[in-house]
Amino acid sequence: MLRLHDTALGRISALPGLESGRLSMYVCGPTVYDDPHVGHGRLLLVYDVLRRYLEWTGAEVSHVSNVTDIDDNIINRAKDTNQSPSDLAMRYEERWWEASDALGVLRPHHAPRATEYVSGMVDLVAELMGRGAAYLLGDGVYFAVSSVPDYGLLAQQSLESLRAGARIEADQSKRSPEDFALWKLSAPGEPAWPSPWGPGRPGWHTECVVMSLDLLGEGFDLHTGGLDLKFPHHENERAQAVALGRDFAHHWMHHAFVEVAGEKMSKSLGNFISLTDLLAREDSRAYRMLVLQAHYRSPVEITPDTIARASSTLERLDVFAGRFRAAFDRARPVPSVEAGPTPAGGGDAPALELFRAAMEDDLDTPRAMAIVSDALRQANAAADAGRADEAKALASAVSDMTGALGLFPQGSGTGGGVPAEVIDLVAGLDTARARRDFPAADAIRAELTAQGWLVETGPEGSRVRRRRD
Ligand SMILES: [Zn+2]
């Protein structure tokens, strides 16, 4: 059974909900005021891999991910660009789903927008007021963190140590610097919804509480997001649920950042890489490969070099799938963003067992990828030595494992990868070599070179890379 690191416990633990074969998962989604960047891409991919893997094991996953379509960033950007906040949000929400589809990420079962849940948020804030956990100031309603005894659980810090490290807030009227806005009274001309405290809009930390409890129910299994959401966003979500006496997420999963040249990617450093740009340049599967090659709790480094290495691993997989086409065709010819993967069965049992053990050990995808590589190498070697059944079982395992990770060989990306006719040529080359028909093999090699491919032939078969010069 899958075990994952739980931020609240500070250690790896089982997910008891999975015992019933079901998992309810809430992924904190985007605030839609700009194009998605590669950090968003990692978010999409990490939880897509988790979901696909669980579905591959036969579990039923309920996946909810919100869209924050009202927020100060949206209002400010709309003002700067002279458009309505709702038009702006709609445009960037579309871009979000375009990028998600291009990455081959399964769409959530529900993707609620904050603006669709405002009345539920007003009710929640009113209930918090009624319980004495919130108070009204001149500009809105605030949550009193002192009403939650274990505030700081996710940050793994006490309120006192959080306070010691906190910036001095301009707003001195709050009872405590950590108190946060639940409801912001709107200035004239800003988007506003009615409330008992006056027209305004919800604070960011409330929407996920209302939406997750509404769509997944109390005591849902898993709440996820980037490390930057751990504190204060998730802490503040949890605090509201605790103050309301509601059973909230049972497990908290956070993934690490994307780094560019050794530094965390951030607006202030000006080193943002747009996901849309990356996907226009590279095979989207190369980014999935790169994300899989890092553990989700470690940073992913994006450089031309790491992308090139991931692309080369991908090309090796494409060529392999060409050689063992039957194993891959049988399973899933075309990846779909609507349907999850289908376990094919019949694969090499020891390889599949190792793969499962790696994935269930806190989603150890680098280890899982190493197991895929080993099986691939062994399948090529078995085929070269004429051990057809062994090769077939191993190839089938590779097809199964890559499918479980959402990594589909050949043509599922946005224009990259190795074309089918090149894969055919490489398969022909290896067949000729196996027959010891060296003149035919040389002719195919010359053809590939003429088409701009570097051909490397080793004991495990041939692979090609695009010449990058
Ligand atoms: Zn959230």
Residues whose N, C-alpha, C, O or C-beta is under 5 A from the ligand:
A	BS01	ZN	C28 C208
